[in-house]
Amino acid sequence: MKKAIFALIGLSSLFVVGCSNMNQYSPEQVFSNALETDNGTSYYGEMEMSIVGMGENETSFLKEWRQNERSRVEMEVDGGRVIAINDGKSLIVYEEKEKKAFSFEAGEIQELHMNPKEQVEMLLEMIQDTHDIQNVGEEEVNGRSTFHMVAQKQKDKKSLYDDQEIWIDKEHWVVLKMNSASGDVQINTEYKKIDFNAKIDESRFQLDLPEDVEIESFDDFDEEEEITLTDIPEKMNNPSVLHIPNTEEHEVDKISFIEIEGDPSYQDVTIDYKRNGLPLMTLTIFTADEETEDTKDIFAAGFEKETIRGEEGVYIDVEDLHFISWSEGGLSYSIEIIDPNVTLDMVKQWAEEMEEIK
């Protein structure tokens, strides 16, 4: 359920890139014109989304109503609907089956409040230096003319994304279809139906919740508590939590704890380290479960596998992300490298020196 919710949140603010007339067909001109136009497109659409990889093959069906900056997306998940409504200022996600609703205000999770044009721009910024982008021609997608764009990852470059295919509507500049690859995981989305002349009632952007459902604010989740080293085992409900000892080479600067109540609940501890008064690295500790491992496998697809403390882990070194992660003793550990002078070998050595908190 949790994966579907965050997929739905992302889709509630993705896929529109404006509307304009276009006579030039180079990749740079297609994207430049799309990103420079306004965001006034409205429509009703029905989308199919499939996720293939890691032994799974999941297909979901969504309905979407969009009017300028506002959107409503509905997805059938585990026998119940999940509804996400974005009114341009905030977003509410409602799980019908669980009778839970969550709200996110502007500024809390910035990605949720990017308009669709900004979402596409962010993707292009992430792949422009690592992929070769080509306009391979004009094709029809469910009866509509599109520009078919292909972004192939350069073999000598590292990126979170592998090859990407995007089909952009020639009239309204909506992304009608996208195939996105990351390692062994393939995500495909396609509008099976889209109506740019649909009349959308104002009630579509309102959510009438049952009386027994209260809206929980994202602020209720994100209460960071500063703690001491000896507090960690109790907070994590694990007597064998490991940490990198405090030394002059890596001095503990701050320790914080976050807990999110619910089923399942979530806890994590973050230890910030510094050296010579400057940020060095961050060690994050959280409970490892099946969903954690699935997410890690998706994120790590295509990156370097590393043995860390005798455990299989992964090393991510791409763009502004530099960290190693692994699991042991029922916990997941992640070390983010902040100081550019720190090497992987240094971090692996510090990991070998980890010890239980007494």
N, C-alpha and C positions, 0 to 999 in steps of 0.2 A: 504493500500500500504506500509506503513512504516514497519508494522510487517513482511510482506513478504520480504522486502529488507534485514532486519537484519537476518531473517532466512536464506536467500540466502547467505549472507556474511558468516555466520557460516558454512553452508554446503560446501562453496567453499574451506574450509580448514579442512574438517573433513573426517573421515572414513577410511583412509589408515593407516596401522600399520606396514608396512614393508613386507619382504618376507624371508622365511627361511624354512628349513626342520625341522620337529618336530616329535619326537617319544614319548615324555612324555606328559601325558594328564591332570596333576593336574592343577587347576586354576592358582596357582603361576607360574608354568612352562610355561603354555600357554602364559600368559601375559608377563612374563619375557623374553621369547624368542622373542615374537613379538616386544617388546619395544627395545630390544638390536640390532635388525637387521637394515639394511639400509632402505632408503626410496625411492628406485628406481622403484617402481611399476608404470606402465603406463596402461591406459585403456580408453575405452569409455563406459559410462553407462547411463541407463535410470532409474530414481528412482521415486517411489510414496511416498508421505509424507502426512500423515493424522494427524489432530489435533482434538481431541474429548474432550469436556468438557464445562462447564458453558453454556449449552444450544446451543452450536455450534458444527458443524461437517463439517470440511473443509478438502478437499483433493486437493493436488497440485501435478503436474508432472514436473519433472526436467530432463534436459539432462546435462551430465557432461563429459568433456574431461580432462584427467589428464596425465601429463608427468613429472615425478619426482616432483619437488617443484612447478611446474606451473599447473594452472587449469583454466578451463572456465566452468561456470555453467549458464544455462538458465532456467528461470521459466516463465510460463504464468500467469500473474496477471491482473485481471480486464480488460481483453481484450487486453492486451499488454505484451510485453516481458520485463523482467528485466534480465540484463546480468551482471555477475560478473567475471572479469578476474584478476587472480593473477599471476604475472610474477615472483614471488619469492622474489621480493623486494618491490613491491607496489601493491595495489589493486584498480581497477576502477569498480564502479557500475553505470550502465546506465539504466535509466527508459525510454523505448522507447515512451510510451504513453505521459508521462509528458515532454519529451525532456530535461531530466536533467541527468547530470553525476557528480559523486563525486569521488575524489581520496583520498586514505589513504596511507601515507608513513610509512615505517618501524619505529616503536617506538611510533607512535601516538596512535594506539590502538593495544597493544601488542598481544591480543588474535587473531587478524586477521592474524598475521604473524607466529603463531605457526605452525610448520609442523604437518601433520596428526598424526604422532607418539606422538608428544608432547600433542596434543589435547586428545588422549586416555589416556595418562599418567596423565594428569590433572584430568580427570574424575575418574580414579582409585584412585588417591590420595584423592579425595573428599569423596569416599565411602568406602575406605579400613577399616576405623575404625568404620564405622556405619552399614556395610552390611556383611552378610555371602555370600561369592562367591563360587559357585559350577560349575563344569563341568558336565552337565547332560547327555552328550553323543554326538554322531556325527549324524548330520542330513543334509539332502539335502535342499538347497535353490535355486530354479530355476535351478535345474540340477547340482549344484556344492556342493561338500562335505564341511561341516563346522563343527567347534566346537561350540556347543550350551552352552553358559555360562549364568548363572542366578545369580543375586545379589539381595538378599532379605534383606530389611532393618530390623535391630534388633529392637524389640519393645521398648526397653528401651533407644534407642539412637535417637537424633534429627539430621535431615539431610535435605538439600534442595531437595534430591531425595528420592522417594519411590522405589519400586521394579524395577529392570532393567533386560532386557533380551538382549543378544548380540549374534549374529551368525557370527563367524569369518571364512573366507575362509581358508581352510587348505593349499592350495598351495601358495597363494599370500598374505595372512594375511590382506585382506581387510574386513572391517565390512560390510557384505552384507545385514544385517537386524538388526534393533534395535527397541525394544519397551521400552519406557521410561515413567514412571508414576511420577506425582507430585501432590499429593492431588487428586482433582477431574479431573485433566487434564491428558490425555494420548496422547503421541506423538509417532507415529509409522513411521518408514522409512524402505523401502525395494527396493533393486535394482531388477527391473523386467527384466532387460537385462544388461549384462556386457560382454565386449569383451577385453581380455587382449592382444590380438594380433592385435588390431586395429591400422592402420597407421594414425597418427595424423599429419596433415599439420601445419606448423609453423603459418599459417594465423589464426588458431584457437585462438592463444594467442595474437592477435592484434585486436584492436577495431577501426574501421573506423566510426567516428561520423559524422553526418550531419554538414554542415557548420554553421548552426545557433545554434549549441549546444556547450557550453563552459564547460570545466571541472572545477568544483569548488573543491578547496582543503579543506581538513578537517581543516587546519589552519584558513580558513575563518570563520569557525563556532565557534572555541574555543578561543575566545578573552575575557578573563576575565577582568572585570573592577572593581577596588576597589571603593566602594561607602560608603556613610554615612547612618546612620539609617533613617534620614528624607528623603533620596532619594528613599527609598523602595516603598512607595505607588505609586509614579509616575512611577517608573520603572515597577512595576507589574500591573499598570493600575487598581488599586483597593484601595479605600480609607480606607479599613478596615483590612489591613494586621496586623496580630498578631505577637508578638515576646516575648521572655523571657527577662524580664527587666535585666539591668546590675546591679549586686550586687557583693559583695566580694565573695559570695558563687559560683556565676557563672558570671565571668567577660567577657565582649565582647572583643575579641582579634582582629578579622578581619571580614569585611563584603565584599562579592564579588558578582558580578552580571554577568550572561552570557545570551546572547540573540542570538538565531539562527533564521535568517530570512527565510521566505518561507511560504508555505501554507499547513498545518498550521505553524505558527511561534511558537517559544518556548522561554520562559524566566524562569530563576530561580535565587533565591537569597540564598546565603549560609552565615550563621552567625557562626563563630567559637568562642567557649567559652573556657576559661581557668580558672584554680583555682591554686593558689600558683605558678603561672608562668608555669604550665604544662597543656597540652591539656586536656579538660574535656569532651566536646561533640560538635556536629555540628548540627545546625538546618537548614534544607533546605526547602524552600518555592517555590512552582511552581503551575501553573494553572492546575486545575483538569478538565479533559474532559473524554469522554467515553473511549478513548483508554488508558488514564492513569488508569482508574478504572479497565479495562480489564487486563492490565499488572499487576496491584497490586494484583488482584484476583488470577492470575496465580502464581505469585511469593509467595503469602501468603498461598497458598493451604496447608492444613495440619498443620498450625501453630496456635498459641494461639490467639483467638479473645480477644480484650481488649476494654473496654469503656474508652475513653479519651475525657475529656471535654464534656461528654454527647453524644459523637459520637462513632459509631462503628469503631474500628480500629484493627490493628494487631500488635503483638509483635513477632519479629524474634530474636531468641537466639540460634544460631547454629554456630559452628566453630568460625570463626573470625567476624561474623556478629551479632551485638547487636543493634537493633533499634526498635522504635515504629513509626507507621505512621497512619494518619487519614486525613479526608477531612472535611472542614467546610467553609462556606462563599464563595464557588466557588474556593477555594484554597486547595492544598494538602500540608500537613506538615509532615516532617520526622525528627526524632531526633535520631542521631547515637551516641551511648555511646562509648566513647574512654577510659575514666578512668575506670579500672577494679573494682574500689571500689564503683562505682556508681551502685545503684540498680534500678530495674524497678519502685518500689514505689517512689523513689526519683525523677525520671524523670517524672512520672505521676503527682506528686505534683508540680513540676516546670511548667508543661504544664497547670495545673489549674491556675497558677499565671500569665499566658500570658495576655497581654493587647495590645490594639491597639496602633499603632505608631502615636504619636502626632506631 
